Amino acid sequence: MQHCGQPAQILGGGLGQQNRLSRLLVPPPCLLLWAMSAFCRDCLTECSSNIRRCPACGRPRIVDHPELFDLSIAHMDCDAFYASVEKRDNPSLADKPVIIGGGRRGVVSTACYVARIRGVRSAMPMFQALKLCPEAVIVKPRMDAYVEASRAIRKMMEELTPDIEPLSLDEAFMDLTGTTKLHGAPPAVMLARLIQRMKSELGLTGSIGLSHNKFLAKVASDLDKPRGFSVIGKAETADFLQDKPISLIWGVGAVTRGALEKVGIRTFSDLLRWEQNDLIARFGSMGDRLYHLARGQDRRRVSAHAPVKSISNETTFHDDTADTDILDGHIWRMSEKVSDRAKAKDQAGRVVTLKLKRADHSLISRRISLHSPTQVADRIYRTARGLFDQVQHDSPYRLLGVGLSDIVPAERGDLMGDLLDPEASKRTKAEIATDQIREKFGKDSIRKGRALR
């Protein structure tokens, strides 16, 4: 196991069924045991560094890092969440490539890892995905099932810490600082236990990133998916980031990356050669953020109550397109993502925004205020599609985005529906009632049909 410039990773595979957390508590006091820097993810036994197998259960899934028990900022990301829920609920799909999305003329919302190996990725046109993986099973999204699974995971997180900052239904930051005494085990071990519970109680898996700030925790969670547990310590931060591409920064999309590459910035090392004032002069507030992230610095706190001004999602196409059917599919996918994030944060928005960027980089933005706030994907989609239909489409587009703003608590949303569409109100009320019944009596207590496109 290397520690200089390389994050801690798992030394093998396989998920055990036993939970031996008690081994961590003997002999007392438990804090004496944290002098070592490794533990087994299968039985949770603390052990010494530089071993290949657990001395207690004999399995190879050892997490080993010199700062392992000193770090407390984590990012948990479920593995292919939508597809995993579908495979859990329909065992016949277990070994098959599964794509979540609309029909053949739609786009991919997400895909399981079997399909990803074949090259399928989110936002890809469905016809292209089926060329790469013709045997894939296409499943329409069931948002009510995904919301229910997300709420169950959230409850498990809340048993570890109140400091949870959800990013969407399937991922969240957690700050476990100061929880070692409460749980009798350090954050790293409790995070491994969380993943065990997700697997045994919910049939779902996730990956953990553990570090000393949010930026690096999120980076770490992507290093070893699926079912990963990666650590980036303070001492190795500079070496780890040095030659990484700037695309590693969350929020640096194709447009921003293109602007950076024009001035010769492609890696973190390139960023380090710039003075802070020069980056700010060139890129504004983003320049200041880039200066600090290049050095692995992120002062943002994990906050469950951070005010949210807007919720949005956008994508830049690999090839400019004027195909209305393809664009419609993207509008649905963006609306679904925005709804996903709003539901994860228990929020709703009164203003729906559609963003389009033409091939010549000229920007079109349309927005409309609803009679009442919403978090319902169907309502967001219908509103955004209405805005799309108002635009004169005289050239292909390279970017599309959908957003919600004027954010309020979810309980204030979806009360009136669309006064011009009585059926919208019925759909919204039915969805709210269904969610309430499922939450109280379980996912099989009621089922409903839903128009997705």
BELVENQUI-V507691 format. One record per pair of residues at least 6 apart in sequence whose ideal C-beta (glycine too) atoms are under 7 Angstrom apart, sorted by the first residue. I is the first residue (numbers start at 1). J is the second residue. Records with the same first field share a line. If there is no record, write none. Layout:
I->J / J
This chain:
1->11 / 50 / 64
3->65 / 66 / 236
4->236 / 239
5->236 / 239 / 240
6->240
7->220 / 223 / 230 / 231 / 232 / 240
8->63 / 64 / 65 / 68 / 230 / 231
9->224 / 230
10->41 / 61 / 63 / 224 / 228 / 229
11->52 / 60 / 61 / 62 / 64
12->60 / 61
13->61
14->59 / 61
15->42 / 199 / 227
16->42 / 43 / 57 / 59
18->43 / 57
19->44 / 193 / 196
20->43 / 44 / 45 / 56
21->44 / 185 / 193
23->44 / 45 / 56
24->30 / 33 / 44 / 46 / 185 / 189
25->184
30->184
33->46
34->69 / 186
36->46 / 47 / 48 / 49
37->49 / 64 / 65 / 66 / 68 / 69
38->47 / 48 / 49 / 62 / 63 / 64 / 68
39->45 / 46 / 47 / 63 / 188 / 189
40->47 / 54 / 56 / 57 / 59 / 61 / 62
41->61 / 63 / 192 / 229
42->54 / 57 / 59 / 61
43->54 / 56 / 57
44->189 / 192 / 193
45->54 / 56
47->54 / 55 / 62
49->64
50->64
51->62
52->60
53->59 / 60
54->62
63->188 / 229
65->231 / 233
66->233
67->233 / 234 / 235
68->188 / 231
69->186 / 188
71->187 / 210 / 211 / 212 / 231 / 233
72->175 / 176 / 177 / 187
73->175 / 211 / 212 / 213 / 214 / 217 / 302
74->174 / 176 / 187 / 191 / 208 / 209 / 210 / 217
75->171 / 173 / 209 / 217 / 218 / 221
76->171 / 172 / 174 / 206 / 208 / 221
77->170 / 171 / 206 / 207 / 221
78->84 / 170 / 171 / 204 / 206
79->205 / 206 / 207 / 225 / 226 / 227
80->110 / 111 / 112 / 113 / 226
81->146 / 169 / 170
82->100 / 109 / 110 / 141 / 146
83->98 / 100 / 110 / 111 / 112
84->204 / 205
85->145 / 146 / 149 / 204
86->93 / 98 / 100 / 139
87->93 / 94 / 98 / 112
88->203 / 204
89->145
93->137
96->114 / 137
97->112 / 114 / 115 / 118 / 133 / 135 / 136 / 137
98->111 / 112 / 115 / 136 / 137 / 139
99->108 / 111 / 115 / 120 / 129 / 136 / 138
100->109 / 110 / 111 / 139 / 141
101->107 / 108 / 109 / 126 / 138
102->126 / 140 / 329 / 332 / 452 / 453
103->126
104->126 / 127 / 130
105->126 / 325 / 329
106->126 / 329 / 332 / 453
107->123 / 124 / 125 / 126 / 329 / 330 / 333
108->120 / 121 / 122 / 123 / 124 / 126 / 129
109->122 / 141 / 333 / 336
110->122
111->120
113->226
115->133 / 136
118->132 / 133
119->132
120->129 / 132 / 133
123->315 / 330 / 333
125->326
129->136
130->136
140->452
141->336 / 452
143->339 / 377
144->434 / 435 / 438
145->443
146->169
147->169 / 343 / 435
148->438 / 439 / 443
149->202 / 204
150->169 / 170 / 344
151->439
152->202
153->198 / 202
156->194 / 197 / 198
157->164 / 172 / 174 / 194
158->164
160->174 / 176 / 179 / 190 / 194
161->174 / 175 / 176 / 179
162->304
163->174 / 175 / 302 / 304
164->172 / 174 / 304
165->172 / 173 / 302 / 303 / 304 / 306
166->172 / 344 / 345
168->340 / 341 / 344
169->340 / 343 / 344
173->214 / 217 / 302
174->302
175->302
176->187 / 190
179->187 / 190
180->186
183->190
188->210
191->208 / 210
192->229
195->206 / 208
198->204 / 205 / 206
199->205
205->226 / 227
207->221 / 224 / 225 / 226 / 227 / 228
208->221 / 229
209->217 / 218 / 219 / 220 / 221 / 230
210->217 / 220 / 231
211->217 / 220 / 231 / 232
212->234
213->298
214->298 / 300 / 302
215->293 / 298
216->232 / 237 / 296
218->250
219->232 / 248
220->230 / 231 / 232
221->230
223->230
224->230
232->240
237->296
238->296
241->268 / 296
242->268 / 269
243->267 / 269
244->267 / 268
245->266 / 267
246->252 / 257 / 260 / 265 / 266 / 267 / 268 / 271
247->257
249->293
253->316
254->316
255->316
263->282
264->270
265->271
268->294
271->290 / 294
272->294
276->288 / 291
279->287 / 288 / 290 / 291
280->287 / 288
283->290
292->298
308->345 / 347 / 407
309->405 / 407
310->403 / 404 / 405 / 407
311->338 / 341 / 342 / 349 / 403 / 404 / 407
312->338 / 401 / 402 / 403
313->334 / 337 / 338 / 401 / 402
314->334 / 355 / 399 / 400 / 401
315->330 / 400
316->398 / 399
317->398 / 399
320->359 / 396 / 397 / 398
321->327 / 396 / 397
322->393 / 396 / 397
327->397 / 400
328->385
330->400
331->381 / 384 / 385 / 388 / 400 / 402
332->381 / 452 / 453
334->400 / 401 / 402
335->377 / 380 / 381 / 384 / 402
336->377
338->380 / 402 / 403 / 404
339->375 / 376 / 377 / 380
342->348 / 349 / 375 / 404
343->375
346->409 / 410
347->375 / 407 / 408 / 409 / 410
348->373 / 374 / 375 / 408 / 410 / 412 / 413 / 414
349->373 / 374 / 404 / 405 / 406 / 407
350->369 / 370 / 373 / 406 / 408
351->367 / 369 / 404 / 405 / 406
352->367 / 368 / 370 / 380 / 383 / 384 / 404
353->365 / 367 / 403 / 405
354->366 / 384 / 387 / 388 / 402
355->365 / 400 / 401
356->364 / 391 / 397 / 400
357->363 / 397 / 398 / 399
358->395 / 397 / 398
359->395 / 396 / 398
364->391
366->387 / 390 / 391
368->383 / 387
370->383
371->416 / 418 / 419
372->413 / 414 / 415 / 416
373->408 / 412 / 413
374->380 / 413 / 414
375->410 / 413 / 414
376->414 / 428 / 431
378->427 / 451
379->424 / 428
380->402 / 404
384->402
414->428 / 432
417->424 / 425 / 428
418->424 / 425
430->448
434->446 / 448
437->445 / 446
438->445 / 446
